[in-house]
Amino acid sequence: MERLGLDQLRILRRETLEQEADLSYLRRLLHGRMDILRAELDRRPGGGPARAAAAVGEQPPGDLLGRLAAILTDAPSTVRRSARHVTLGPPRTRESRLEADELMGDVQLADLAAHPAEELLAALERLRAHEREVSGRRQRLLRTADGCNAEITRRYRDGEARVDDLLAGGPL
């Protein structure tokens, strides 16, 4: 990154954060589908294989659609993370939805009861595997963005870049 010009660093950071936002949205879609599949497996008589991994205090099985809001609600995070201020456009939602739907295979969210548990488990495993891959890509992008930020900060701190140039209308 030291060989890149300041404008190139800013462009790389912006493009990296845009890609990360897209992957973050896709990851949320994958998590939502995984939560719905687990809830359907848990809803079935005998609880299915997903019941063994269910959290303590979970709501009793019932109508999946009626429980959808509870299924998709995340518990508050116990991990403190620094917030990222991102001023980017919306992610490519259509492409992300198509990618998540493709991973579901023949399993349709609108008709989960029509599928045997084995199909739901197979779809769940495809989603999990892809989520792990997406998370790895996302973390690499975040490291790149952090590296760009650190290099830009270093340049200002060491006097290689000047705030006056930025205020004069240089690219962000």
C-alpha positions as CSV (number, residue, x, y, z in Angstrom):
1,M,0.0,0.0,0.0
2,E,3.0,2.3,0.5
3,R,3.5,2.4,-3.3
4,L,0.0,3.6,-4.0
5,G,-0.7,7.3,-4.2
6,L,-3.0,8.9,-1.7
7,D,-5.9,9.1,-4.3
8,Q,-5.4,5.5,-5.2
9,L,-5.5,4.5,-1.5
10,R,-8.7,6.3,-1.0
11,I,-10.2,4.7,-4.1
12,L,-9.1,1.2,-2.9
13,R,-10.6,1.9,0.5
14,R,-13.9,3.0,-1.0
15,E,-14.1,0.0,-3.4
16,T,-13.1,-2.4,-0.6
17,L,-15.8,-1.0,1.7
18,E,-18.4,-1.3,-1.0
19,Q,-17.5,-4.9,-1.6
20,E,-17.6,-5.5,2.2
21,A,-21.1,-4.0,2.4
22,D,-22.3,-6.3,-0.3
23,L,-20.8,-9.3,1.4
24,S,-22.2,-8.2,4.8
25,Y,-25.7,-8.0,3.2
26,L,-25.3,-11.5,1.7
27,R,-24.2,-12.8,5.0
28,R,-27.3,-11.5,6.7
29,L,-29.5,-13.1,4.0
30,L,-27.7,-16.4,4.6
31,H,-28.1,-16.2,8.3
32,G,-31.8,-15.5,8.0
33,R,-32.3,-18.5,5.8
34,M,-30.3,-20.7,8.2
35,D,-32.4,-19.5,11.1
36,I,-35.6,-20.3,9.2
37,L,-34.4,-23.7,8.3
38,R,-33.4,-24.5,11.9
39,A,-36.7,-23.3,13.1
40,E,-38.6,-25.5,10.7
41,L,-36.5,-28.5,11.7
42,D,-37.1,-27.7,15.4
43,R,-40.9,-27.3,14.7
44,R,-41.2,-30.8,13.4
45,P,-42.3,-33.7,15.7
46,G,-39.3,-35.1,17.6
47,G,-37.5,-31.8,17.1
48,G,-35.3,-33.1,14.3
49,P,-31.5,-32.9,14.3
50,A,-31.6,-29.1,14.8
51,R,-33.3,-29.5,18.2
52,A,-30.2,-30.9,19.8
53,A,-28.4,-27.6,19.0
54,A,-31.3,-25.4,20.0
55,A,-30.7,-22.7,22.5
56,V,-32.1,-22.9,26.0
57,G,-35.2,-20.9,26.5
58,E,-36.3,-21.1,22.9
59,Q,-40.0,-20.6,22.2
60,P,-42.0,-23.8,21.8
61,P,-42.6,-25.1,18.3
62,G,-45.6,-23.7,16.5
63,D,-46.6,-21.9,13.4
64,L,-43.4,-20.9,11.6
65,L,-44.9,-17.9,9.9
66,G,-46.3,-16.6,13.2
67,R,-42.9,-16.9,14.8
68,L,-41.0,-15.4,11.9
69,A,-40.2,-12.1,13.6
70,A,-38.8,-13.9,16.7
71,I,-36.8,-16.3,14.5
72,L,-35.2,-13.5,12.6
73,T,-34.5,-11.3,15.7
74,D,-30.9,-11.4,16.8
75,A,-30.0,-11.4,20.5
76,P,-28.0,-8.4,21.6
77,S,-24.3,-8.9,21.0
78,T,-22.0,-9.6,23.9
79,V,-19.0,-8.7,21.9
80,R,-17.9,-5.0,21.8
81,R,-16.7,-3.9,18.4
82,S,-15.7,-0.6,17.1
83,A,-18.3,0.9,14.9
84,R,-17.6,1.7,11.2
85,H,-19.0,4.8,9.7
86,V,-20.0,3.8,6.2
87,T,-21.5,6.2,3.7
88,L,-22.0,4.0,0.7
89,G,-24.9,3.2,-1.5
90,P,-27.2,0.2,-0.9
91,P,-25.7,-3.2,-1.6
92,R,-26.5,-5.1,-4.7
93,T,-29.6,-6.7,-3.2
94,R,-30.8,-8.5,-6.3
95,E,-27.5,-10.4,-6.8
96,S,-27.3,-11.3,-3.1
97,R,-30.8,-12.6,-3.0
98,L,-30.3,-14.7,-6.2
99,E,-27.1,-16.1,-4.7
100,A,-28.8,-17.0,-1.4
101,D,-31.8,-18.5,-3.2
102,E,-29.5,-20.6,-5.4
103,L,-27.8,-22.1,-2.3
104,M,-31.3,-23.3,-1.1
105,G,-31.5,-25.6,-4.1
106,D,-34.9,-27.1,-4.5
107,V,-35.9,-26.0,-1.0
108,Q,-38.3,-23.0,-1.1
109,L,-38.9,-20.9,2.0
110,A,-42.5,-20.5,1.1
111,D,-43.1,-24.3,1.4
112,L,-40.7,-25.8,3.9
113,A,-43.1,-28.3,5.3
114,A,-43.2,-30.0,1.9
115,H,-39.5,-31.0,2.1
116,P,-38.1,-33.9,4.1
117,A,-35.6,-33.1,6.9
118,E,-32.7,-34.4,4.8
119,E,-33.3,-31.8,2.1
120,L,-33.5,-29.0,4.7
121,L,-30.3,-30.2,6.4
122,A,-28.5,-30.3,3.1
123,A,-29.6,-26.8,2.3
124,L,-28.6,-25.7,5.8
125,E,-25.1,-27.2,5.3
126,R,-24.7,-25.5,1.9
127,L,-25.7,-22.1,3.5
128,R,-23.3,-22.7,6.4
129,A,-20.4,-23.5,4.1
130,H,-21.0,-20.5,1.9
131,E,-21.4,-18.3,4.9
132,R,-18.0,-19.4,6.2
133,E,-16.4,-18.5,2.8
134,V,-18.2,-15.2,2.6
135,S,-17.1,-14.3,6.2
136,G,-13.5,-15.1,5.2
137,R,-13.7,-12.8,2.2
138,R,-15.3,-10.1,4.2
139,Q,-12.6,-10.2,6.9
140,R,-9.9,-10.0,4.2
141,L,-11.6,-6.9,2.8
142,L,-11.9,-5.3,6.3
143,R,-8.2,-5.9,6.8
144,T,-7.5,-4.2,3.5
145,A,-9.7,-1.2,4.4
146,D,-8.0,-1.0,7.8
147,G,-4.6,-1.1,6.1
148,C,-5.7,1.7,3.8
149,N,-6.9,3.8,6.8
150,A,-3.6,3.1,8.7
151,E,-1.5,4.2,5.7
152,I,-3.6,7.3,5.0
153,T,-3.3,8.2,8.7
154,R,0.4,7.6,8.7
155,R,0.9,9.9,5.7
156,Y,-0.9,12.7,7.4
157,R,0.9,12.1,10.7
158,D,4.3,12.0,9.0
159,G,3.6,15.1,6.8
160,E,3.5,13.2,3.5
161,A,-0.1,14.3,3.0
162,R,-1.6,17.7,4.0
163,V,-5.1,18.5,5.2
164,D,-5.0,21.6,3.1
165,D,-4.8,19.5,-0.1
166,L,-7.8,17.5,1.1
167,L,-9.8,20.6,1.9
168,A,-8.9,22.0,-1.6
169,G,-11.1,19.4,-3.2
170,G,-9.1,16.2,-3.4
171,P,-11.0,12.9,-3.7
172,L,-12.0,11.1,-0.5
